[in-house]
């Protein structure tokens, strides 16, 4: 096999510059892909209980108005509200027959009625469960 002596190859300096440029381009592409991947995983649900107001007390308190705000990075759907860990005997308005959609940054007020009412002076814990199964609470309040 005959070698061509008149042919010139790339100089080591030019080859090094090309190699560095390709490495930088690939690392930028990987960083952009990982950044986009991270943003999809960090879209978390977060609920904050912002206010409450008890109904007019008698021997028992008939209802509590609870204001809930979506403080998370994404929209969410509220599937249920529990009182003392249970939904038995609880009526929530607006109704949660289908999950209640709550956009990012918005608030909603729920009227939570308990059959038999809330006993005065007793602490009750309220919990919100989203359609994804995330639980927020307990939010503890004492009936007046």
ChimeraX attribute file (.defattr): number of C-alpha atoms within 10 A of each C-alpha:
attribute: neighborCount
match mode: 1-to-1
recipient: residues
	/A:1	3
	/A:2	4
	/A:3	6
	/A:4	7
	/A:5	6
	/A:6	6
	/A:7	6
	/A:8	7
	/A:9	7
	/A:10	8
	/A:11	8
	/A:12	9
	/A:13	9
	/A:14	10
	/A:15	12
	/A:16	12
	/A:17	11
	/A:18	12
	/A:19	11
	/A:20	12
	/A:21	12
	/A:22	12
	/A:23	11
	/A:24	12
	/A:25	11
	/A:26	12
	/A:27	12
	/A:28	12
	/A:29	11
	/A:30	12
	/A:31	12
	/A:32	12
	/A:33	11
	/A:34	11
	/A:35	11
	/A:36	11
	/A:37	11
	/A:38	11
	/A:39	10
	/A:40	9
	/A:41	8
	/A:42	11
	/A:43	12
	/A:44	14
	/A:45	19
	/A:46	18
	/A:47	23
	/A:48	16
	/A:49	21
	/A:50	13
	/A:51	11
	/A:52	15
	/A:53	13
	/A:54	18
	/A:55	19
	/A:56	11
	/A:57	15
	/A:58	12
	/A:59	9
	/A:60	16
	/A:61	19
	/A:62	18
	/A:63	24
	/A:64	22
	/A:65	17
	/A:66	18
	/A:67	16
	/A:68	19
	/A:69	19
	/A:70	22
	/A:71	18
	/A:72	17
	/A:73	14
	/A:74	15
	/A:75	17
	/A:76	21
	/A:77	19
	/A:78	20
	/A:79	19
	/A:80	21
	/A:81	23
	/A:82	19
	/A:83	20
	/A:84	15
	/A:85	13
	/A:86	13
	/A:87	13
	/A:88	11
	/A:89	11
	/A:90	16
	/A:91	18
	/A:92	19
	/A:93	11
	/A:94	12
	/A:95	14
	/A:96	15
	/A:97	9
	/A:98	11
	/A:99	15
	/A:100	17
	/A:101	15
	/A:102	18
	/A:103	17
	/A:104	17
	/A:105	13
	/A:106	11
	/A:107	17
	/A:108	16
	/A:109	17
	/A:110	19
	/A:111	19
	/A:112	22
	/A:113	20
	/A:114	18
	/A:115	11
	/A:116	12
	/A:117	19
	/A:118	24
	/A:119	17
	/A:120	14
	/A:121	11
	/A:122	10
	/A:123	14
	/A:124	16
	/A:125	15
	/A:126	20
	/A:127	18
	/A:128	22
	/A:129	18
	/A:130	20
	/A:131	15
	/A:132	11
	/A:133	12
	/A:134	14
	/A:135	17
	/A:136	17
	/A:137	15
	/A:138	16
	/A:139	15
	/A:140	13
	/A:141	16
	/A:142	13
	/A:143	20
	/A:144	16
